[in-house]
Amino acid sequence: MKLSPVYIVLISWIHLIAGQALPLIDSVCLAVQRQRLECQVHRVETADGYRLSVHRIPAPRHPRCASLQLRPFLLMHGLLGSAGDFVTGGRGRSLALELHARCFDVWMGNARGTTYSREHRSLATSDARFWQFSWHEIGIYDLPATVDYVLARTGHRQLHYVGHSQGTTVLLVLLSQRPEYNARFTNAALMAPVAFLKHLSSPPLRLLASDSSGVTP
């Protein structure tokens, strides 16, 4: 018997009530599989010990797509987002699904601390040290680890990149702090790019700025 997502959620809550750990339901793969597409989850460990989940929608297994030999796409979400941002809209409204329909191998990152990347080699999420990071660490650790993994798995030397909001910031951090990575991107599309935080006007974002002393009215 195949359980629907509703039953899975109900069973999860029963386990929680019974005092057991609440299992993580991968809503990214549920959204992809709902479109009758393959979804993979890959594990990547950063140099500083964070264990990340990277979602993948492999290119269609079709002779026409195989003959194109297209470079893979890496999509990186914004602040408080996840890989789910690129698939939940369904066909015609989700970037990852549209790229897949055009024969691309699509990879979607999940930055440390997000729903799908809350593991560390030695730190528990209850440890305050687990949360001592900002977009800077995501840029110099998470993104290069993910890029290296995607290129190694696919056999390509370069990939296409799309970042949204914080996903653009971390790319700028990587390319400025580790310039050797410039050669690993064919191109990059920056949606709602954020490069400087000095003139933020939103109070919540001002609080989230890593260096509050540099935030001016």
NORNORSUL-V426030 format. One record per residue. N is the residue number from 1. RES is the residue in three letters. PSI is psi in degrees with one decimal (NA if undefined). OMEGA is omega in radians with two decimals (999 if undefined). BURIAL is b if it has 9 or more other ideal C-beta (glycine too) atoms within 8 Angstrom, else e. Layout:
# NORNORSUL-V426030
N|RES|PSI|OMEGA|BURIAL + N|RES|PSI|OMEGA|BURIAL
This chain:
# NORNORSUL-V426030
1|MET|127.2|-3.14|e + 2|LYS|123.7|-3.10|e + 3|LEU|139.4|3.06|e + 4|SER|163.5|3.11|e + 5|PRO|-32.2|-3.14|e + 6|VAL|-44.7|3.13|e + 7|TYR|-36.7|3.12|e + 8|ILE|-43.6|3.13|b + 9|VAL|-43.3|3.14|b + 10|LEU|-43.4|3.12|e + 11|ILE|-38.8|3.12|b + 12|SER|-42.4|-3.13|b + 13|TRP|-32.8|3.07|b + 14|ILE|-42.7|3.10|e + 15|HIS|-39.1|-3.13|b + 16|LEU|-43.4|3.13|b + 17|ILE|-34.6|-3.12|e + 18|ALA|-0.5|3.10|e + 19|GLY|8.1|3.12|e + 20|GLN|163.3|3.13|e + 21|ALA|141.1|3.13|e + 22|LEU|116.8|-3.12|e + 23|PRO|147.4|3.14|e + 24|LEU|125.3|3.07|e + 25|ILE|122.5|-3.09|b + 26|ASP|92.4|-3.11|b + 27|SER|-21.1|3.09|e + 28|VAL|-52.8|-3.14|b + 29|CYS|-32.2|3.08|b + 30|LEU|-42.9|3.14|b + 31|ALA|-38.7|3.14|b + 32|VAL|-46.3|-3.12|b + 33|GLN|-25.7|3.07|b + 34|ARG|-23.7|3.09|e + 35|GLN|12.4|-3.14|b + 36|ARG|38.9|3.11|e + 37|LEU|156.5|3.11|b + 38|GLU|140.3|3.09|e + 39|CYS|132.2|3.10|b + 40|GLN|152.1|3.04|e + 41|VAL|121.1|-3.13|b + 42|HIS|147.2|-3.13|b + 43|ARG|130.3|-3.13|e + 44|VAL|132.6|3.10|b + 45|GLU|132.4|-3.13|b + 46|THR|168.6|-3.13|b + 47|ALA|-25.3|3.12|e + 48|ASP|17.4|2.91|e + 49|GLY|-1.1|3.12|b + 50|TYR|138.6|-3.13|b + 51|ARG|114.3|-3.01|b + 52|LEU|149.8|2.99|b + 53|SER|133.6|3.09|b + 54|VAL|120.8|-3.14|b + 55|HIS|145.6|-3.12|b + 56|ARG|136.1|2.95|b + 57|ILE|100.4|-3.09|b + 58|PRO|151.2|3.10|e + 59|ALA|148.9|3.13|b + 60|PRO|139.1|3.09|e + 61|ARG|76.9|-3.08|e + 62|HIS|136.6|-3.12|e + 63|PRO|-36.9|-3.13|e + 64|ARG|-41.7|-3.14|e + 65|CYS|-41.8|-3.11|b + 66|ALA|-34.4|-3.09|b + 67|SER|-19.1|-3.09|e + 68|LEU|-29.1|3.14|e + 69|GLN|52.0|-3.09|e + 70|LEU|146.5|3.06|b + 71|ARG|150.4|-3.13|e + 72|PRO|160.2|3.04|b + 73|PHE|139.2|2.98|b + 74|LEU|122.5|3.13|b + 75|LEU|133.1|-3.12|b + 76|MET|126.6|-3.03|b + 77|HIS|172.9|3.11|b + 78|GLY|-171.8|-3.13|b + 79|LEU|132.8|3.13|e + 80|LEU|14.2|-3.14|e + 81|GLY|-165.4|3.11|b + 82|SER|-176.8|3.09|b + 83|ALA|-25.1|-3.13|b + 84|GLY|-24.4|-3.13|b + 85|ASP|-23.8|-3.04|b + 86|PHE|1.9|-3.08|b + 87|VAL|-19.8|-2.96|b + 88|THR|-16.3|-3.13|e + 89|GLY|-12.2|-3.12|e + 90|GLY|-178.8|-3.10|b + 91|ARG|141.7|3.13|e + 92|GLY|-11.0|-3.09|e + 93|ARG|1.4|-3.10|e + 94|SER|125.6|-3.06|b + 95|LEU|-44.9|-3.10|e + 96|ALA|-41.1|-3.12|b + 97|LEU|-35.1|3.11|b + 98|GLU|-39.3|3.10|b + 99|LEU|-40.4|3.09|b + 100|HIS|-42.0|-3.13|b + 101|ALA|-19.6|3.12|e + 102|ARG|22.5|2.99|e + 103|CYS|12.3|-3.13|b + 104|PHE|149.4|2.99|b + 105|ASP|115.0|-2.96|b + 106|VAL|125.1|3.09|b + 107|TRP|140.9|-3.11|b + 108|MET|119.0|-3.11|b + 109|GLY|160.7|3.02|b + 110|ASN|111.7|-3.09|b + 111|ALA|156.6|3.09|b + 112|ARG|141.5|3.11|b + 113|GLY|-14.4|3.10|e + 114|THR|173.0|-3.05|b + 115|THR|-39.0|-3.02|e + 116|TYR|5.1|-3.12|b + 117|SER|61.4|-3.11|b + 118|ARG|46.8|3.08|e + 119|GLU|153.0|3.13|e + 120|HIS|153.5|-3.13|b + 121|ARG|-36.2|-3.07|e + 122|SER|-10.2|-3.08|e + 123|LEU|137.8|3.03|b + 124|ALA|157.1|-3.14|e + 125|THR|-16.6|3.08|e + 126|SER|-10.2|3.12|e + 127|ASP|125.4|-3.09|e + 128|ALA|-28.0|-3.12|e + 129|ARG|-25.0|3.11|e + 130|PHE|-35.5|-3.02|b + 131|TRP|8.4|-3.14|e + 132|GLN|73.6|3.12|e + 133|PHE|167.1|3.08|e + 134|SER|-170.8|3.10|e + 135|TRP|-20.6|3.12|b + 136|HIS|-48.0|3.12|b + 137|GLU|-35.3|3.09|b + 138|ILE|-36.6|-3.13|b + 139|GLY|-37.8|-3.07|b + 140|ILE|-12.1|3.13|b + 141|TYR|-56.4|-3.04|b + 142|ASP|-49.8|-3.05|b + 143|LEU|-47.1|3.12|b + 144|PRO|-35.8|3.10|b + 145|ALA|-40.6|3.14|b + 146|THR|-44.5|3.13|b + 147|VAL|-47.2|-3.13|b + 148|ASP|-40.6|-3.12|e + 149|TYR|-46.5|-3.11|b + 150|VAL|-45.1|-3.13|b + 151|LEU|-38.4|3.12|b + 152|ALA|-41.2|-3.11|e + 153|ARG|-33.2|-3.06|e + 154|THR|-16.8|-3.13|b + 155|GLY|10.7|3.12|e + 156|HIS|159.8|3.11|e + 157|ARG|-16.2|3.14|e + 158|GLN|160.5|3.07|b + 159|LEU|164.3|3.02|b + 160|HIS|146.5|-3.11|b + 161|TYR|137.2|2.99|b + 162|VAL|123.8|3.10|b + 163|GLY|145.8|3.08|b + 164|HIS|125.1|3.06|b + 165|SER|-111.0|3.12|b + 166|GLN|-28.9|3.10|b + 167|GLY|-22.7|3.04|b + 168|THR|-38.5|-3.13|b + 169|THR|-45.9|-3.08|b + 170|VAL|-30.2|3.07|b + 171|LEU|-42.8|3.12|b + 172|LEU|-36.7|3.06|b + 173|VAL|-49.6|-3.11|b + 174|LEU|-49.0|-3.03|b + 175|LEU|-25.0|3.11|b + 176|SER|-37.7|-3.11|e + 177|GLN|-28.6|3.14|e + 178|ARG|73.0|-3.00|e + 179|PRO|-18.1|3.11|e + 180|GLU|-18.1|-3.14|e + 181|TYR|-12.8|3.09|b + 182|ASN|-35.8|-3.08|e + 183|ALA|-9.8|-3.08|e + 184|ARG|0.9|3.12|b + 185|PHE|126.9|3.03|b + 186|THR|-44.6|3.08|e + 187|ASN|170.0|3.12|e + 188|ALA|133.1|3.08|b + 189|ALA|120.0|-3.08|e + 190|LEU|110.4|-3.13|e + 191|MET|127.7|-3.07|b + 192|ALA|56.6|-3.02|e + 193|PRO|145.1|3.10|b + 194|VAL|115.1|-3.14|b + 195|ALA|-33.9|-3.11|e + 196|PHE|139.7|-3.12|e + 197|LEU|4.6|-2.98|b + 198|LYS|-34.2|-3.02|e + 199|HIS|32.6|3.08|e + 200|LEU|138.9|3.10|b + 201|SER|-18.5|-3.13|e + 202|SER|121.3|-3.14|e + 203|PRO|-44.9|3.12|e + 204|PRO|-40.0|-3.14|e + 205|LEU|-31.4|3.08|b + 206|ARG|-37.7|3.10|b + 207|LEU|-32.1|-3.11|e + 208|LEU|-12.5|3.12|e + 209|ALA|134.3|-3.03|b + 210|SER|-30.3|-3.13|e + 211|ASP|88.6|-3.05|e + 212|SER|-25.4|-3.13|e + 213|SER|-20.8|-3.13|e + 214|GLY|-1.8|-3.14|e + 215|VAL|120.7|-3.10|b + 216|THR|155.7|3.13|e + 217|PRO|NA|999|e
